[in-house]
Amino acid sequence: MSNWTSLWYVWLILLTLFLLLLCGITASCIKFCCRKKRLPVETFSRHPCDLTVIAIDSDSTAHSTVT
């Protein structure tokens, strides 16, 4: 059986997996903490909008001059 200390690539793989796991846990904690501190932001403004509709009849002078 091989000695575990001579298998350097196994230790490298384990270290890489450990660092990835540690980075994921740290990122999750930071995201969770920032979400708790952030104030709720209103996505849509509640200002009324004015809408003007101009109906053009097919017999009107504006329609005949355009065509």
Phi, psi and omega in degrees: 000141183284150176282134184295331181286337180278346179270075186294329182290331176293317178295324179294317178295316179296320178295319179297315178297320178296317180293322177296319178295318179296319178295320178296317179294319179296317180295321178295319179295318179295317180296318180295317180293321179291327180292324180289326184277337184287136177280149178294132183255134179284123186279322182243138177283150183258027178278137179290147179251141176263135180231127180246128180243128178246118180268133179243123179279153182291340180265003184283162182288331179294323181288321182289330179283330179289318180278000000 
